[in-house]
Amino acid sequence: MGPYDPASWKRHAERAGIAGRIRYLPPRRDILFYFAAADALVAPSVFEPFGLIPLEAMACGLPVIITPPMGVAEIATPEDAVILKRADDAVELAAAMRRVMEDAALRAKLARNAPARARMHSWDAIHRATEAELLAVARQRKATADEHRISW
């Protein structure tokens, strides 16, 4: 979405003929307010190394629709998120949005499963995995250095 620039967004919406269907809300620190009011989070990003917002929404049990270029799509499954095949397919996106809104069983499944997936990637879990990886690399480097050490 880029920087907070509602004027730019409004111009795009006007050009697309949908300006009257969009309500722009101010930024808030308490993102849970928006998650609680939403039916789903739709994040059709064409590039997002690892978007935290979909993961945060999943942690709250909010159904998410994401695209493959999002890093979070690498950890999500069809059991806890709707993962589109392409980021640039408006027809597929519209169909996914319609399916999530019309299929109560799908919404319930996503809401039930997504929090567990998000917990697997909490800051604590990321810290533990990063620390373990760094320690493994350090041990390997030490072992390699010890192998090449010449004793006189």
Contacts in CASP RR format, 6 or more apart in sequence:
PFRMAT RR
TARGET T0000
AUTHOR 0000-0000-0000
METHOD contacts of the structure
MODEL  1
MGPYDPASWKRHAERAGIAGRIRYLPPRRDILFYFAAADALVAPSVFEPF
GLIPLEAMACGLPVIITPPMGVAEIATPEDAVILKRADDAVELAAAMRRV
MEDAALRAKLARNAPARARMHSWDAIHRATEAELLAVARQRKATADEHRI
SW
4 27 0 8 1.000
6 24 0 8 1.000
9 22 0 8 1.000
9 24 0 8 1.000
10 19 0 8 1.000
10 24 0 8 1.000
13 19 0 8 1.000
13 20 0 8 1.000
13 22 0 8 1.000
25 34 0 8 1.000
28 34 0 8 1.000
31 53 0 8 1.000
31 56 0 8 1.000
32 60 0 8 1.000
35 41 0 8 1.000
35 56 0 8 1.000
35 57 0 8 1.000
35 60 0 8 1.000
35 62 0 8 1.000
36 60 0 8 1.000
38 57 0 8 1.000
38 62 0 8 1.000
39 63 0 8 1.000
39 100 0 8 1.000
39 101 0 8 1.000
39 107 0 8 1.000
40 62 0 8 1.000
40 63 0 8 1.000
40 64 0 8 1.000
40 65 0 8 1.000
40 97 0 8 1.000
40 100 0 8 1.000
40 101 0 8 1.000
40 107 0 8 1.000
41 53 0 8 1.000
41 54 0 8 1.000
41 57 0 8 1.000
41 62 0 8 1.000
41 63 0 8 1.000
41 64 0 8 1.000
41 65 0 8 1.000
42 64 0 8 1.000
42 65 0 8 1.000
42 93 0 8 1.000
42 97 0 8 1.000
43 51 0 8 1.000
43 53 0 8 1.000
43 54 0 8 1.000
43 64 0 8 1.000
43 65 0 8 1.000
43 66 0 8 1.000
43 67 0 8 1.000
43 70 0 8 1.000
44 65 0 8 1.000
44 66 0 8 1.000
44 67 0 8 1.000
44 84 0 8 1.000
44 87 0 8 1.000
44 93 0 8 1.000
45 51 0 8 1.000
45 66 0 8 1.000
45 67 0 8 1.000
45 69 0 8 1.000
45 70 0 8 1.000
45 87 0 8 1.000
46 67 0 8 1.000
46 69 0 8 1.000
46 87 0 8 1.000
46 88 0 8 1.000
47 69 0 8 1.000
48 69 0 8 1.000
48 70 0 8 1.000
48 71 0 8 1.000
48 72 0 8 1.000
49 71 0 8 1.000
50 70 0 8 1.000
50 71 0 8 1.000
50 72 0 8 1.000
51 70 0 8 1.000
51 71 0 8 1.000
51 72 0 8 1.000
54 64 0 8 1.000
54 66 0 8 1.000
54 70 0 8 1.000
54 72 0 8 1.000
54 76 0 8 1.000
54 81 0 8 1.000
55 72 0 8 1.000
55 118 0 8 1.000
55 121 0 8 1.000
56 118 0 8 1.000
57 64 0 8 1.000
57 114 0 8 1.000
58 64 0 8 1.000
58 72 0 8 1.000
58 76 0 8 1.000
58 80 0 8 1.000
58 81 0 8 1.000
58 114 0 8 1.000
58 115 0 8 1.000
58 117 0 8 1.000
58 118 0 8 1.000
59 114 0 8 1.000
59 115 0 8 1.000
59 118 0 8 1.000
59 119 0 8 1.000
60 115 0 8 1.000
61 110 0 8 1.000
61 111 0 8 1.000
61 112 0 8 1.000
61 114 0 8 1.000
61 115 0 8 1.000
62 111 0 8 1.000
62 114 0 8 1.000
63 81 0 8 1.000
63 82 0 8 1.000
63 100 0 8 1.000
63 106 0 8 1.000
63 107 0 8 1.000
63 110 0 8 1.000
63 111 0 8 1.000
63 114 0 8 1.000
64 76 0 8 1.000
64 81 0 8 1.000
64 82 0 8 1.000
64 110 0 8 1.000
64 114 0 8 1.000
65 81 0 8 1.000
65 82 0 8 1.000
65 84 0 8 1.000
65 93 0 8 1.000
65 96 0 8 1.000
65 97 0 8 1.000
65 100 0 8 1.000
66 72 0 8 1.000
66 73 0 8 1.000
66 76 0 8 1.000
66 81 0 8 1.000
66 82 0 8 1.000
66 83 0 8 1.000
66 84 0 8 1.000
67 73 0 8 1.000
67 83 0 8 1.000
67 84 0 8 1.000
67 86 0 8 1.000
67 87 0 8 1.000
68 83 0 8 1.000
68 84 0 8 1.000
68 85 0 8 1.000
68 86 0 8 1.000
68 87 0 8 1.000
69 87 0 8 1.000
72 81 0 8 1.000
73 81 0 8 1.000
73 83 0 8 1.000
75 117 0 8 1.000
75 120 0 8 1.000
75 121 0 8 1.000
76 83 0 8 1.000
76 117 0 8 1.000
77 83 0 8 1.000
77 117 0 8 1.000
79 109 0 8 1.000
79 113 0 8 1.000
79 117 0 8 1.000
80 110 0 8 1.000
80 113 0 8 1.000
80 114 0 8 1.000
80 116 0 8 1.000
80 117 0 8 1.000
81 110 0 8 1.000
81 114 0 8 1.000
81 117 0 8 1.000
82 96 0 8 1.000
82 99 0 8 1.000
82 100 0 8 1.000
82 106 0 8 1.000
82 110 0 8 1.000
84 92 0 8 1.000
84 93 0 8 1.000
84 96 0 8 1.000
85 92 0 8 1.000
86 92 0 8 1.000
99 106 0 8 1.000
100 106 0 8 1.000
100 107 0 8 1.000
100 110 0 8 1.000
119 125 0 8 1.000
END
